[in-house]
Amino acid sequence: MFITAAKAAETANKAAAAGVFPPFDTSHFVPQLIWLAITFGLLYWLMSKIALPRVQEIIETRRTRIENDLTAATEAQKTADHAAATYEKTLAEAKARAQATAQQMRTQIAAESETRRKSLEDGLNAKISAAEAQIAQTKSQAMTNVASIAQDAASEIVQRLTGRTPDAGAVSAAVASIKK
């Protein structure tokens, strides 16, 4: 079955002389098919025993790493969600405390303002009462002076018109009757 080197050379020379491309020479088909089967078998064995297990191991390692990363990401997401919920709760509590404090301050300021307003009102009312009393006293004093001024003026007018000094009791009675 095997061809010796001399016989192969002789066949090649004949093929060359005949003008046939050596791989297409039918006398070489059997050895080429045998070497093809041996090479294919050897490559198949190498791939199945060495290369493919390594590739499968790499793929399995990557799949495991991806699953672990996804698990870690899910846990991190849960932790972040919990932290966000805690943050929101803390923020809501802080807002509630701030609003309560602000309301308490508003109430306190309103009470202080009301107290100050009442004390100012009381002080102003006291001043108004004192001023009204003083006005009333000044008015009554002025009215008393008006009566005496009216009596003096009436006496003067009568004296100038008549040339005589009138009776003080008559002038007082006349001024008093006009006042009413």
Backbone torsions as a table, in degrees:
resi	resn	phi	psi	omega
1	MET	NA	-39.1	-179.0
2	PHE	-79.7	145.0	-177.8
3	ILE	-100.5	136.1	177.9
4	THR	-77.8	165.3	-176.0
5	ALA	-65.7	-37.7	-178.5
6	ALA	-69.1	-42.8	-179.0
7	LYS	-66.5	-36.7	178.6
8	ALA	-65.7	-42.2	179.1
9	ALA	-64.4	-41.9	-179.9
10	GLU	-63.8	-41.5	-180.0
11	THR	-66.8	-39.0	179.6
12	ALA	-65.2	-40.5	179.1
13	ASN	-64.6	-40.3	179.2
14	LYS	-64.7	-42.0	-178.8
15	ALA	-66.4	-39.0	179.1
16	ALA	-65.2	-38.6	179.1
17	ALA	-69.3	-34.4	-179.5
18	ALA	-78.8	-16.3	178.4
19	GLY	85.2	25.4	179.4
20	VAL	-100.4	138.4	177.4
21	PHE	-68.6	128.0	-170.8
22	PRO	-54.6	-41.8	179.3
23	PRO	-65.0	-22.9	179.8
24	PHE	-92.9	2.7	177.9
25	ASP	-72.8	125.1	-175.3
26	THR	-65.6	-20.7	178.9
27	SER	-73.0	-16.4	-179.2
28	HIS	-99.7	-1.8	-175.1
29	PHE	-62.8	-44.6	-176.6
30	VAL	-62.4	-51.3	179.1
31	PRO	-62.8	-36.9	179.6
32	GLN	-66.1	-40.6	178.3
33	LEU	-66.0	-37.9	178.0
34	ILE	-64.5	-46.8	179.8
35	TRP	-66.9	-32.5	175.8
36	LEU	-64.2	-44.2	179.2
37	ALA	-65.6	-43.2	179.3
38	ILE	-63.0	-46.7	-178.1
39	THR	-64.9	-44.2	178.9
40	PHE	-63.0	-43.6	178.7
41	GLY	-62.0	-45.6	179.3
42	LEU	-62.3	-45.2	178.6
43	LEU	-64.4	-39.3	178.0
44	TYR	-62.9	-44.8	180.0
45	TRP	-63.6	-45.4	179.3
46	LEU	-61.1	-43.0	-179.7
47	MET	-65.2	-44.9	-176.1
48	SER	-73.5	-30.0	-177.0
49	LYS	-95.2	-28.5	-173.4
50	ILE	-117.9	-59.2	-170.2
51	ALA	-72.3	-50.9	-176.4
52	LEU	-63.9	-38.8	174.9
53	PRO	-61.9	-36.7	177.6
54	ARG	-66.0	-44.0	178.7
55	VAL	-62.4	-43.6	179.7
56	GLN	-63.2	-39.1	178.1
57	GLU	-64.4	-42.2	178.8
58	ILE	-63.5	-44.3	179.4
59	ILE	-63.8	-41.5	179.3
60	GLU	-65.0	-40.5	178.1
61	THR	-62.8	-44.1	179.0
62	ARG	-64.3	-42.6	179.6
63	ARG	-62.4	-42.7	178.5
64	THR	-63.2	-42.9	-179.5
65	ARG	-64.8	-42.1	179.1
66	ILE	-63.5	-43.3	178.3
67	GLU	-62.7	-42.5	178.4
68	ASN	-64.2	-41.4	179.3
69	ASP	-64.9	-40.2	177.8
70	LEU	-65.1	-39.7	177.4
71	THR	-63.6	-44.5	178.7
72	ALA	-63.8	-39.5	179.2
73	ALA	-65.5	-40.0	178.2
74	THR	-63.1	-43.5	178.1
75	GLU	-64.0	-41.7	178.8
76	ALA	-64.2	-38.3	177.8
77	GLN	-64.2	-42.3	177.9
78	LYS	-62.2	-43.1	178.7
79	THR	-62.8	-43.2	179.3
80	ALA	-64.8	-40.5	177.8
81	ASP	-63.4	-41.9	178.2
82	HIS	-63.9	-43.0	179.0
83	ALA	-63.8	-39.5	178.9
84	ALA	-65.2	-41.7	178.7
85	ALA	-63.7	-42.4	177.8
86	THR	-62.8	-42.1	179.0
87	TYR	-61.9	-46.9	-180.0
88	GLU	-61.2	-41.7	-179.9
89	LYS	-64.6	-45.5	179.2
90	THR	-62.5	-41.5	179.4
91	LEU	-64.5	-41.8	178.7
92	ALA	-63.9	-41.9	178.3
93	GLU	-63.8	-41.4	179.5
94	ALA	-64.2	-40.7	177.7
95	LYS	-63.5	-42.3	179.9
96	ALA	-62.7	-44.0	178.3
97	ARG	-63.0	-41.6	-179.9
98	ALA	-63.7	-42.2	178.6
99	GLN	-65.8	-39.8	178.3
100	ALA	-63.7	-43.2	179.0
101	THR	-64.0	-42.7	179.4
102	ALA	-63.7	-42.5	178.8
103	GLN	-63.7	-41.4	178.5
104	GLN	-62.3	-42.2	179.6
105	MET	-66.0	-40.8	177.4
106	ARG	-60.3	-44.1	-179.8
107	THR	-63.6	-43.9	-179.4
108	GLN	-64.7	-44.2	-179.8
109	ILE	-66.0	-39.5	178.1
110	ALA	-62.8	-41.5	179.5
111	ALA	-65.0	-44.7	178.5
112	GLU	-63.3	-41.3	179.6
113	SER	-64.3	-42.1	178.7
114	GLU	-63.0	-42.8	178.9
115	THR	-62.4	-45.2	178.6
116	ARG	-63.3	-41.2	179.4
117	ARG	-62.2	-44.0	-179.9
118	LYS	-63.4	-42.6	-179.4
119	SER	-66.3	-38.2	177.1
120	LEU	-66.6	-41.0	177.6
121	GLU	-61.3	-45.5	179.6
122	ASP	-61.2	-43.7	178.6
123	GLY	-62.9	-43.2	179.0
124	LEU	-66.8	-40.2	177.6
125	ASN	-62.0	-39.8	177.9
126	ALA	-64.4	-41.6	179.4
127	LYS	-66.7	-40.1	178.6
128	ILE	-63.5	-43.2	179.0
129	SER	-62.1	-42.5	179.3
130	ALA	-64.9	-41.0	-179.8
131	ALA	-66.8	-40.0	178.3
132	GLU	-64.6	-39.2	178.1
133	ALA	-64.7	-42.0	179.8
134	GLN	-66.0	-39.9	178.4
135	ILE	-63.8	-43.4	179.6
136	ALA	-62.5	-42.6	179.3
137	GLN	-64.5	-43.5	-180.0
138	THR	-65.0	-38.3	179.9
139	LYS	-65.8	-44.5	-179.4
140	SER	-66.9	-36.6	176.8
141	GLN	-64.6	-41.7	-179.6
142	ALA	-66.4	-38.2	179.1
143	MET	-65.6	-37.5	176.9
144	THR	-64.1	-44.0	178.3
145	ASN	-67.1	-32.2	179.7
146	VAL	-65.3	-42.4	-179.6
147	ALA	-62.1	-45.0	-179.6
148	SER	-69.3	-34.7	177.6
149	ILE	-67.7	-41.6	179.1
150	ALA	-63.1	-40.1	178.6
151	GLN	-64.6	-43.8	179.7
152	ASP	-63.8	-42.5	-178.7
153	ALA	-66.5	-41.4	179.3
154	ALA	-63.9	-41.9	178.2
155	SER	-61.5	-44.5	-179.5
156	GLU	-63.2	-43.7	-178.4
157	ILE	-64.2	-45.8	-179.4
158	VAL	-63.1	-41.9	-178.6
159	GLN	-64.7	-38.8	-178.3
160	ARG	-74.1	-36.7	-178.3
161	LEU	-74.9	-41.8	-174.8
162	THR	-100.5	-23.4	-179.5
163	GLY	86.3	1.3	179.0
164	ARG	-116.5	156.5	177.8
165	THR	-86.8	124.3	-177.9
166	PRO	-77.7	166.4	179.1
167	ASP	-74.7	132.2	-176.9
168	ALA	-64.4	-36.7	179.6
169	GLY	-67.0	-39.9	-179.8
170	ALA	-67.6	-40.8	179.2
171	VAL	-65.0	-41.7	179.2
172	SER	-63.6	-41.2	179.4
173	ALA	-67.3	-38.5	-179.6
174	ALA	-68.6	-42.3	178.5
175	VAL	-67.1	-39.5	179.8
176	ALA	-66.3	-36.4	179.8
177	SER	-71.9	-28.0	177.1
178	ILE	-73.2	-38.4	-176.2
179	LYS	-62.1	-32.8	-175.3
180	LYS	-79.8	NA	NA
